[in-house]
Amino acid sequence: IKRIDYRFERNTMGGLTGHKGSIGVRLQLKSPYSIVFVDSHFMHGPEHYRRRVEQYHTKHIVHVSDGQK
């Protein structure tokens, strides 16, 4: 592994708590390849369906830089 980059975003209470959110982690290998993991923890239950979809569509900022200047 040549480099590890990550980015996270908190979803609850304006980002004040960290029990719901998303994280992206990229492992840049010594070869030209990278492995990326993305995980999200949204509100559960059918009563929160619309809020969950809204969180999914607004959390596209969970990305990692390509490291190039």
Secondary structure, DSSP 8 states (H G I E B T S, - for coil): --EEEEEEEE-SGGGT--SSEEEEEEEE-SSS-EEEEEEEE---SGGGHHHHHHHHHH-TT--------
